Each structure stands twice: as structure tokens, then as C-alpha cells.
Amino acid sequence: MKVIAAYLLGALGGNASPTAEDLKAILSSVGAEADNEKIELLLSQVKGKDLAELIAAGREMIASVPSGGGGVAVAAGGGGGAAAAAVAEAKEEKKVEEKEESEEEFGFDLFG
């Protein structure tokens, strides 16, 4: 991921076609190690392709991947808005409980 991020930073910085040396410079500027194999693989796969088209294709791929949440969809489908509201309320209560527990662990409230 860091190689892809470096490529995107290079491209967004005005370099339409970042080279391996550009990516290595970006990675080293933040103290990350550059993996030559990953850099060469990425550059071979994006060579001659438009960045906007690559991002659009990636979005399509990600959109087809299930991301969970099936329980909420089932509850909302069966009970309408009331069921969805109940699920949201239960999640909020859990968050509040977790926050209280974490504050108790340290013996103080960071925000109070």
C-alpha cells in the first residue's frame, strides 16, 4: 500500500508518470523502506494508463466486494425504519459503555 500511496502522491504532486526513483524519494522522505520488486511491479501495471481511469476501475472492484453489515440490512428490511433505529440506538449504547470502561481503566476522564 505504501508504494501505491507514494505513486498517488507523486501523480497528485504534478508528475503524471512517477518513476521508481521518484517513488523511492517519496518513501525515504517519510522514513519508509522502498521495496524495489513492489515498485517495479506497480510501475509495470500502471505504465501508459491514466490515473483517473485506474481509480475508477479500482472503485468498481471495491464496490463488488461484500463489506459486511448483513445483520443491519436484514433487520432494516424486516422491520422498516423502527428496526434500523433500534440497531443504531444499540450501537450508540455500546459505544457509550466502551467509553466509560476505557475511562475507568486509567482512572480519569480525558474530556471531562
LUMDREN-976068 format. One record per residue (C-alpha): residue in one letter; chain; x, y, z. Coordinates in steps of 0.25 Angstrom, whole numbers. Example, Ala and Ser with C-alpha at 12.3 -4.5 7.8 and 13.67 -1.06 7.14 Angstrom:
2
PT | res | chain | east | north | up
PT | A | A | 49 | -18 | 31
PT | S | A | 55 | -4 | 29
//
This chain:
112
PT | res | chain | east | north | up
PT | M | A | 0 | 0 | 0
PT | K | A | 11 | 10 | 3
PT | V | A | 17 | 8 | -11
PT | I | A | 3 | 11 | -17
PT | A | A | 1 | 23 | -7
PT | A | A | 15 | 28 | -12
PT | Y | A | 11 | 27 | -26
PT | L | A | -2 | 35 | -24
PT | L | A | 5 | 45 | -16
PT | G | A | 15 | 47 | -28
PT | A | A | 4 | 48 | -38
PT | L | A | -4 | 57 | -30
PT | G | A | 8 | 66 | -28
PT | G | A | 9 | 69 | -43
PT | N | A | 17 | 57 | -48
PT | A | A | 8 | 50 | -58
PT | S | A | 17 | 38 | -58
PT | P | A | 25 | 36 | -46
PT | T | A | 38 | 27 | -47
PT | A | A | 44 | 17 | -38
PT | E | A | 54 | 28 | -33
PT | D | A | 42 | 37 | -30
PT | L | A | 35 | 27 | -22
PT | K | A | 48 | 23 | -14
PT | A | A | 50 | 38 | -11
PT | I | A | 36 | 40 | -6
PT | L | A | 37 | 27 | 2
PT | S | A | 50 | 31 | 8
PT | S | A | 45 | 45 | 11
PT | V | A | 36 | 39 | 22
PT | G | A | 45 | 28 | 27
PT | A | A | 39 | 16 | 19
PT | E | A | 47 | 6 | 13
PT | A | A | 46 | 4 | -3
PT | D | A | 43 | -10 | -8
PT | N | A | 49 | -10 | -22
PT | E | A | 41 | -22 | -26
PT | K | A | 28 | -16 | -22
PT | I | A | 31 | -2 | -28
PT | E | A | 35 | -9 | -42
PT | L | A | 22 | -18 | -41
PT | L | A | 13 | -5 | -39
PT | L | A | 20 | 3 | -50
PT | S | A | 19 | -9 | -60
PT | Q | A | 4 | -10 | -57
PT | V | A | 1 | 5 | -58
PT | K | A | 10 | 8 | -70
PT | G | A | 3 | 16 | -80
PT | K | A | -10 | 17 | -72
PT | D | A | -18 | 29 | -68
PT | L | A | -18 | 31 | -53
PT | A | A | -33 | 35 | -53
PT | E | A | -37 | 22 | -61
PT | L | A | -29 | 14 | -51
PT | I | A | -36 | 20 | -39
PT | A | A | -50 | 18 | -46
PT | A | A | -46 | 3 | -49
PT | G | A | -42 | 1 | -34
PT | R | A | -55 | 7 | -29
PT | E | A | -63 | -3 | -37
PT | M | A | -55 | -14 | -32
PT | I | A | -57 | -10 | -18
PT | A | A | -72 | -7 | -20
PT | S | A | -73 | -22 | -23
PT | V | A | -67 | -27 | -10
PT | P | A | -76 | -30 | 1
PT | S | A | -73 | -21 | 13
PT | G | A | -82 | -28 | 24
PT | G | A | -94 | -21 | 30
PT | G | A | -103 | -32 | 27
PT | G | A | -110 | -32 | 40
PT | V | A | -114 | -18 | 39
PT | A | A | -119 | -20 | 25
PT | V | A | -127 | -32 | 30
PT | A | A | -133 | -24 | 42
PT | A | A | -136 | -12 | 34
PT | G | A | -143 | -20 | 23
PT | G | A | -152 | -27 | 33
PT | G | A | -156 | -16 | 42
PT | G | A | -154 | -4 | 34
PT | G | A | -149 | 9 | 40
PT | A | A | -152 | 5 | 54
PT | A | A | -143 | -7 | 53
PT | A | A | -132 | 2 | 47
PT | A | A | -133 | 12 | 58
PT | A | A | -133 | 1 | 69
PT | V | A | -120 | -4 | 63
PT | A | A | -114 | 10 | 63
PT | E | A | -118 | 12 | 77
PT | A | A | -112 | -1 | 82
PT | K | A | -99 | 2 | 75
PT | E | A | -99 | 16 | 82
PT | E | A | -101 | 10 | 95
PT | K | A | -89 | 0 | 93
PT | K | A | -80 | 12 | 89
PT | V | A | -84 | 19 | 102
PT | E | A | -81 | 7 | 110
PT | E | A | -68 | 5 | 104
PT | K | A | -64 | 19 | 106
PT | E | A | -68 | 18 | 121
PT | E | A | -60 | 5 | 122
PT | S | A | -47 | 11 | 116
PT | E | A | -48 | 24 | 125
PT | E | A | -49 | 14 | 137
PT | E | A | -37 | 7 | 133
PT | F | A | -28 | 19 | 134
PT | G | A | -35 | 25 | 146
PT | F | A | -38 | 39 | 139
PT | D | A | -47 | 45 | 129
PT | L | A | -39 | 51 | 117
PT | F | A | -51 | 60 | 113
PT | G | A | -57 | 64 | 126
//
